[in-house]
Amino acid sequence: MPELIKSKCKNPDAYLDEQDLKDIAEAEEDIRQGRVYTTEELRAKLGIQ
């Protein structure tokens, strides 16, 4: 599967490994479920100013 992803990258030396694909799938599911935050919301939640 990385070969397929690699062929679509603009940088021919770059490719997505299995962990990258899992992270993308998780992020996509979070977005679909509405579990997304703005930068301001995330900073407030983490106590970062």
Beta strands, then each sheet from edge to edge (+ up, - down):
end
